[in-house]
């Protein structure tokens, strides 16, 4: 059924003029159909109509429509026809129905069959009612759209005429429609459906009378010159032909204003100013301005004597002004604006003022709107109270608590505040500083009294208490309060008295102390014994002490829960050093720590002198052991320093050898090459004194006969004769020049050798390995007289002698 509702909504507007009644659908298992129920057709006229089909099957099917029954005066054009419909889809079959020219005015039915290929045996039958009617001829007395100017809240009457120009009597039905919600009605006969009825004979003119109630202009609507449109429709009783006439009701100008919001009550503090906001709105239907003014009134709303309407005035110390109230600001219809009434209170603690605000739209002073703003001086007192305390959790006879107070005036006027102590727990004494009272402006903050708290000596540790502080204003009312927690902390006070410190004949130091708890809490002690020397020592634990199990000589222990004022004796001992090589002093520290405050230490230092081994008295057999100990110590020192001594001796020997080698090389380097000859001319000639050596004769060769030996003087004489005259003796070189040249050569040679020695030492220190450096002496040219019997392969007159290479050892080559 819901599909036919949808079809009706979609299709009905298209054929509204042709459908005087609702068409009823028909259906079977696969199809649903609906047609136009009443079709009007004139003789010789063809009209278009329709049949809408809905495929209710779950598959696509082909739907066919055909005419199966028809009146003889009617002809259906455009059928049969078919269409493919998808599942749950609609299709509208349109066709024409034509009446013959000679047909009579009557009503008849046309029957259509609709089938689908899902089930061809299921036939859907649809009946359409067709009426053959004569032509009507109605006309309105006006043409086009008419417009009427109306005023709000006024009933407007409208009349229009209609003429029947047909040759038959026509019973016309009238209806009125409009998109607005304005109320309307008929001033003529009407039927049960609210429609007017007018029976017009041939050529008769009749009048249609109706009325419309014009509503009030609200929120600027309808705007001036606008209004709803009404449509008057007359339907002929002959052929249902509809004739319409439209008219507009246009709203006249309306000027008005409204007050939508007002801050009617304004609370002020002395000398304070405040503003009350008022929202005004143009509720007229045209653009307009607003007139705003003020006046002071009494409790009954009567204007105070001497007051006139104004936007600013002073009265009894009050100052009133209007803000944002300019009169030339235009407002569109339904547009709002906010104005403010500013009021400043006088310097008083109480009082009130009433201000009446009057508003009207320009041109509509009779529609004035009024409202009242009341300003009241209300003094509020209040304070924010904060405390900052230090040491309140650590109170005792020595430590006190300091509480600093800060007060802020949170009231709306000046005030005087006082800080006082409301209550404090017994056993605690308090004192307040001098500045406990002060004058405060609004919002001002000041530091007031400093409160000092001390605890009495009889209070035990961990006693708790509270101190209540209050802030009182100038009226005596408590406006703020704070509570501070108090606590007595343990006062650690131990009295250590030395009873005895003795050293016996065996070198044992014994000590006895008397310890008393002078604090304010039952405390415990942690005792520790420490010595400056590694000696045997220990504590003598009293009854109830706690120390490490199995330790025969405890050096630390704990004593728990020592009552206030109780005394006990603490004993300890230590062996004096016996194996020191010199005399000295041993320091023995006895450290006491409280269980509550381990960071606080009570230390007692005991000093005891001891003798070194050489100064200790010897007993029987001790002298031999002393000498044995000395010998053993000497051997130990010798063994420890043996490697160092050997290394030193070996290094010294190396240095001596290196120095001697360096001196020898320096002596050799000072000689000139010609000074290094190992033989003289006489030595050379002496070779001839010895008998000639006989060379070995190879085997198989006869030795040649040798000449007789030649005497030395004969050979020399022959040599001189053979080589010509003796060379002329050269002028000797100046000995001073030779000595100077020799000094220069020795100096340069010495500098070069010293530089090489330094470089070698640096290399040895850097971990490098020194290698000998080979110096080859330059060749020395010796000029000899040429001889004929000894041919020379060198340049004539020159003999080249290469000196043997000299190994230039480093200073530290050994």
NUTIMAR-147499 format. One record per residue (C-alpha): residue in one letter; y, z, x. Coordinates in pm, whole numbers, plus 50000, padded with zeros to 5 digits. Each point is the difference from the previous one (the first is absolute). Layout:
aYZX;...
! end
This chain:
x500005000050000;x502315006450291;x499964963250089;x501394990549661;x502795024950048;x500804983150330;x499834965549840;x502315010849721;x502545013750250;x499964968150209;x499894973549731;x501795014849702;x503544996450144;x499454962450043;x499194995049637;x502035027549842;x501744976149763;x496674985449888;x497935031449955;x501095020749701;x496915021950019;x497625012650264;x497024977550075;x496615017149997;x497454991050271;x496324991049946;x497235004450257;x496294997950085;x497985010850306;x501574975050239;x503324989049848;x503075013349824;x502654978649829;x503295003949816;x502154974149823;x503364997549829;x499325013749654;x502734982749793;x501234965950100;x502904984049811;x500114962349987;x502274976449803;x498814967849842;x499894972250259;x500455025350285;x497695009350286;x500225035350144;x498425013950314;x497735030149973;x497375016950214;x496675018350025;x499505024250292;x496465005750131;x498815028650225;x496794996650208;x498345034249971;x496864989150185;x499355010050359;x499704963850115;x502094968749980;x499364979049694;x501284968349838;x501665006549663;x500374972949735;x502175001349682;x499684976449702;x501144997149637;x497265004849741;x502025003749677;x503424985849900;x502164991949695;x500384963949910;x503825001250036;x499795014950351;x499044983250325;x499125018150325;x501014980650311;x498685007250352;x496565013649917;x497175003150097;x500665011850357;x498285022150260;x500905021150303;x498225019650274;x500695037449983;x499205024150277;x498615033849914;x502505021949817;x502654972449991;x502134985949713;x500804964749896;x502344987649728;x499074968149820;x503084982849853;x499954972249744;x502044986049707;x499675003449624;x501594971849792;x500654998449627;x500154966849811;x503224988649834;x498485002349654;x498465034150042;x500765026749741;x501595033550080;x496955022050036;x497985021750241;x496614991050150;x497675011150281;x498724981950309;x496735012450157;x499224995850373;x496665004950182;x499995012850357;x496834998550213;x499125008050361;x497234987650228;x498745035350071;x498605002249650;x500364966849815;x498535014349683;x502765026149970;x502864983349811;x503345017049957;x501834990549676;x503815002949980;x502084994549680;x503654989350010;x502255001949688;x502354970349962;x502774997749739;x501694967549903;x503595010249909;x503284982449913;x502965000050240;x502555028449977;x503744995650071;x501895032450072;x503285003150190;x502255028850117;x503645001549916;x500925004850374;x499024982050317;x499335014150345;x500145036350111;x502575022849840;x501665030050177;x501505031349847;x502035028050170;x498755034349899;x500965036150071;x497685028350087;x498555021349719;x501264975049739;x497624982249753;x500614962650005;x499164977849696;x499074963250046;x499684972849728;x498914963450035;x499214972849745;x497024975649974;x499674968549783;x496784984449860;x500374962550035;x496404991949890;x499014986049663;x497865030149924;x500595037149950;x499505018850327;x499215037050034;x501475008950343;x498945030950197;x502465014750257;x499275021950305;x502305014750270;x499015006350367;x501845013250307;x499025012650348;x502215030649947;x499145032349824;x503044999249772;x499265008849641;x500454973249728;x499114992849637;x500494977349696;x502625001449728;x497724978949773;x496514999849855;x497155003850247;x496245000249990;x497515025250123;x499994985850351;x503735007350038;x500924963349953;x502764987549771;x499104975049726;x502314973649854;x498934974849729;x502044967850026;x499894972049747;x500724963750082;x503464997850162;x500725037349963;x501895020350265;x499115036750047;x501305028350226;x498075022650234;x501545034950042;x499035024150280;x501475029550192;x499745013050364;x500845035350120;x501894998650334;x498965029450220;x502225021550223;x500914987350346;x497805020350234;x500234999950379;x502324970149987;x497634978349795;x500304976749828;x502804987050217;x503174987549840;x499524964249876;x496215002250001;x497415008649738;x496614990449859;x499134966849834;x498464999049650;x497874971349865;x499864993849620;x497024978249897;x499504983949656;x496474986649924;x499594974449723;x497415006949738;x499214962949972;x498794990750347;x500635032450196;x502754983050199;x502115026150185;x503814998050028;x501815024250237;x503555011650053;x501135022750288;x503015022850038;x501225024250272;x501595034049945;x502425005550291;x501145035550081;x503695008349998;x501635019050294;x499195037050018;x501815023850240;x498475033650066;x499045024450278;x497435027450041;x499555030350228;x496414999150119;x499945029150246;x502205029450089;x499675029550238;x501275024749746;x499625031350213;x501395002750350;x499365031550203;x502485007050276;x500485026850258;x503435014250076;x502304973150148;x497204974849972;x500474965749847;x497414980249813;x499664968249798;x498434993749663;x498724964749943;x500484982449665;x498374966749919;x501894977849753;x498744966749863;x501524970349821;x497864997649688;x502194972749848;x498894963949996;x502864986450207;x501465006750346;x502475028549984;x501715028250194;x499775037549940;x502785025549968;x499205034850141;x502155031549998;x499605038150025;x501525031849865;x499285037450040;x498745017849687;x499055035449900;x496715013249869;x500654985049654;x500804965850142;x503735003149937;x502354985550257;x501675026650214;x503745004049946;x502114976650208;x497074976650080;x500114962349944;x497424972750057;x499904990850367;x497684990650284;x501175029250224;x501395034749929;x500165036350123;x499535030349779;x499675037250087;x499124992450362;x497424973649904;x500414964350124;x498494971749792;x499964962950089;x498254968849868;x498204978250253;x498944964149932;x501864998549667;x502114968650052;x500774983149667;x500124964150124;x496314998150092;x498324975649756;x496555007849870;x497584974749860;x498145008149680;x497545028450058;x501345005550355;x500505035750124;x502255017050251;x500105035450137;x503175020550017;x500335034450155;x502005030249892;x500895019850310;x500775036949958;x501055024850270;x499725037149925;x502725024950094;x499565028450248;x498365022649747;x496545014549964;x499764993449624;x501524975349753;x499374968149798;x501764968249884;x499214974149728;x501114963950036;x499734975049712;x499404963750099;x501164973349749;x498734964150022;x500554969449778;x499674962350040;x503154980050033;x501034988349654;x497825025749820;x501855033050039;x498675011949667;x496484999750145;x500865026150265;x497175019750160;x500495035550135;x498065024050219;x500725033450168;x499345011450358;x499955037450066;x500525013650352;x499035036250069;x500535020850310;x496725016850082;x499795020750313;x496555000150156;x499155022950287;x497164993950234;x499115001550365;x497424987350242;x498785028350220;x498124993850324;x498945024450269;x499004994150360;x498165029150154;x498635005650345;x497605027350110;x499225013449654;x496284995750070;x500325017950333;x501735033049919;x499455032050200;x502015026650178;x501224974650252;x500324968049799;x502384996949706;x500324972949735;x503164979849937;x500524982349666;x502844974749972;x501144990849648;x501664967949881;x501534995749652;x501134967649831;x502145000749686;x498214977449750;x502195009949706;x502794978849860;x502855023250100;x501105023150275;x498195033050035;x499525030750217;x496475007550118;x498585031750151;x496675004150182;x498295033349941;x496645016150074;x498225005949674;x496885017050133;x498105006250324;x496605015850069;x499945036050122;x499785003950374;x502424971650073;x503695005950069;x502584972849923;x503644994650083;x502374973149872;x502724983550207;x503665001949916;x500334966149825;x497985005049684;x502594987049753;x502034967449999;x501994976549777;x498434965849930;x501474968149866;x497854976849791;x497234985850218;x501025020450306;x497375014450235;x500435030650220;x497965023450214;x500175035449872;x498445032950101;x497635004050293;x497385026149911;x498205019350274;x496655016449933;x498215025450221;x496795018949947;x499665037550034;x497855014050282;x497455015249762;x498994966249858;x496664988150128;x499314964750113;x499384973249733;x501955019349736;x501564975049760;x503085001649783;x502674979349827;x503754998949983;x501674985449688;x503484984650038;x502274990049710;x503194979649958;x502455014049741;x503004980449861;x503415013649905;x498735009849653;x497235021550146;x497234976149896;x497164993050241;x500024962550060;x497414996950280;x497395021050178;x497694997650300;x497165021450129;x499195005050369;x496555011750111;x499885027550263;x497135009250230;x499565025750277;x498444983950305;x497795018850248;x502005017750269;x497894998750314;x500865029550221;x497465012850253;x500735028350240;x498024997050326;x500015031050224;x498305000650341;x497825030850030;x498264993750330;x499834973450276;x497825010150299;x498064983250278;x496835017250119;x498524999950353;x497854969849915;x503064978449920;x499715000849621;x503195001449795;x499675019849677;x502604999849725;x500475019249675;x502654992049735;x500965017549684;x500864975049719;x501745010349677;x500794978449691;x503685006449918;x500284969849763;x500004998849620;x496544985149947;x496435007950095;x499624975450282;x497364988650246;x500134992150367;x498594972650220;x499725013650358;x499564977750304;x499665009350368;x501174976050273;x500265003850379;x501804981450273;x496805000550214;x496424990949925;x498535034849993;x497715019249777;x501795016049708;x499475009749638;x501115019249694;x498405031349868;x499754992249624;x500775029449775;x497925007449695;x500234972549739;x501274973350240;x498734964549966;x499084980550314;x497544973350108;x496425010449961;x498005004350320;x502995002250234;x499795030550227;x503534997650130;x502134986649709;x503434987650086;x501184995049641;x499405018649677;x501415005649653;x500805032149819;x500484996649626;x501865020449739;x501945025350202;x501805022649748;x503735005850016;x500855027950246;x496455002550143;x499365002650375;x497034989650213;x499254997850373;x499424966650171;x498105000150335;x499474972650261;x498894996750360;x500134974350282;x498624996950358;x502574995750276;x499484969250223;x497905007650313;x499724965650163;x503644990450056;x501194991750351;x503355017149950;x501445028949809;x501374993849650;x500595012349647;x497804993349699;x501634996949657;x497965009549695;x501454990249659;x498935017149680;x501144978449706;x500115013049644;x500504976149703;x500515009649638;x497624985849742;x502954991949771;x502264984450263;x497814987150284;x503014983050155;x501505034150082;x498475014350319;x500195034850151;x499194997150370;x499545028550246;x499684990750367;x498265022950245;x500574994950373;x497525011650265;x500264994250377;x496904990550200;x499194996750374;x498914968350169;x496714998450184;x501485006550350;x501725031449876;x497125014249812;x498315030150167;x496734990650175;x496835017949932;x496735001650204;x498784965650090;x503144983849875;x501374990450346;x497074977650084;x500224983449663;x503724994250057;x499404982050334;x497224979949845;x502314990449718;x502714990050250;x497584978050198;x498744984349684;x503574993249891;x500854984150338;x496964977449983;x500964990149650;x503524990850116;x498634980550295;x497574981149780;x502754992149755;x502394986850271;x497404983050227;x500494965549850;x503775002450027;x499895011050365;x497584972050100;x502124974149824;x503115013050177;x498364998750344;x498694964749947;x503414988449883;x501685015750305;x497584982050236;x500684966849830;x503725004850036;x499705008350375;x497894968950067;x502434978249807;x503025013650188;x498374993550338;x499054964449903;x503534993749886;x501455012250333;x497584977450193;x501004969349797;x503675007450053;x499455001550379;x498174966649998;x502634983349785;x502775009050253;x498414977550273;x501114963950039;x497314973350022;x500604994150370;x499675037350056;x496484999949862;x498524979750297;x497195019350162;x500034982750341;x502574988350261;x500124970150227;x498455020150273;x497175009949779;x499474963949910;x499964990050363;x497635028250077;x497344981849805;x499684976350285;x499065027650245;x496685003749843;x497314974850070;x499764970449777;x497575002749725;x497214976050006;x499494982049683;x496524997249873;x498314968050088;x498294982549720;x496344993450061;x499314966950166;x503484996050145;x500715004150364;x502795023950067;x502994983850161;x501295011550327;x503035022749967;x502865000050243;x500495028550222;x501925029349863;x503774997250026;x502025029250117;x502585014949775;x503044991950216;x498774964350056;x499544994149632;x503465013349926;x501524978450266;x498174969349880;x501015007749638;x503645001250094;x499794968050198;x498184982149726;x502465010849728;x503124993550190;x502685023550104;x500235034649859;x502185004249695;x503495012450055;x500275036249897;x501795003849667;x502935022949944;x498645032349853;x500965008849639;x502495027649946;x497975032449955;x502465013049739;x499374969549777;x496265004750034;x500235036749908;x502224992449696;x497614973349875;x497055023450052;x501755027949799;x500754976649713;x496414987549991;x498595035350009;x502355011549721;x499044971649769;x496315004350075;x500205037249930;x501814994749667;x497394974649891;x497125023050085;x501635029549824;x500524978749687;x496354989450005;x498905036050039;x502135010949704;x498604972149784;x496465010150093;x500655036549919;x501414990449662;x496954978649931;x497685028750093;x501865023649772;x499684974949714;x496234998550049;x499894965850172;x497754991250298;x501724990850324;x498804969450191;x500924991850359;x502624973450051;x499484973150270;x503004989750205;x499684970050226;x502395000750288;x502054968450049;x499014977650295;x501715007450332;x501134970750211;x499685005050377;x501544974250234;x497864991850301;x500524973850270;x497784969449942;x497024994550224;x498244967750083;x496565014650042;x499995017749656;x500834975549725;x501495015149687;x499464989249642;x503255015649886;x503554989450053;x500764995950367;x501585030250151;x498975022649706;x496965022249957;x499315014449649;x498255033249995;x498965015449669;x499915037750011;x497035016049833;x500595011249640;x501265035249954;x498625020349706;x503005017849856;x498335030949861;x501755021649750;x501235033950110;x497085016749818;x497184976850112;x497495021250190;
! end
